[in-house]
Amino acid sequence: MSDVKITIIDREGISHEVDAPTDMSMNIMELVRAYELAPEGTIGICGGMAMCASCQCYILSEDVELPPMEDDEEAMLSEAFHVKENSRLGCQIQITEEIEGLVVELAPES
């Protein structure tokens, strides 16, 4: 396995193309934290349990197929702010070779 390229647009609108390891069982929320693309304490507050929506992001890639949303993620997004049709929780998107080229934008802090 190798790294994949993922583009993350932070809450200031700045685009960051980052290398994401596919062999560490990481998710998008953890990647944002590792690269410090959101202020400490503003993302992944629940630790990646799909219980806070602080890692909500908008999927901007149309050509990258993500796994379907699980019930927990769908329930959390139904209660979150700033939700759009392309909203997902970053903690629920695992970094795999299949998401090479993914572009996400972090949702505003609620």
Steps between C-alpha positions, in 0.01 A plus 500: 500500500603858450393855571215665311458869421205671665411867477356661811358852489521641851248731668692804373454382140866400455559185298755244625606198294623243751645151495273258681632160609282204405674261740423667836120456527453878507193698402454852359443654846830354626675623187376855560625479858839353397562785254356756749253635242247599768566665837557257788173403667279592204497170311453144617366601839329163553811310393354372175187334635255683265352678802587869457518603129806719570674323210218559251633562152363551153601249234599699191624206289243349270728230363600342835260240631471491878346223708133559577402688813430286807197567725707671773649747253164574341340558843778738608480701178123531541568700819805698381525859376611605148400163350494474120419222255870411482565503877684213665677451831875487448538244779292255297709518181790259521815575301530231236648482152146542361478862617810618310435858383217568746425869555322604820415835653466531878157620607483820706545459872158482666 
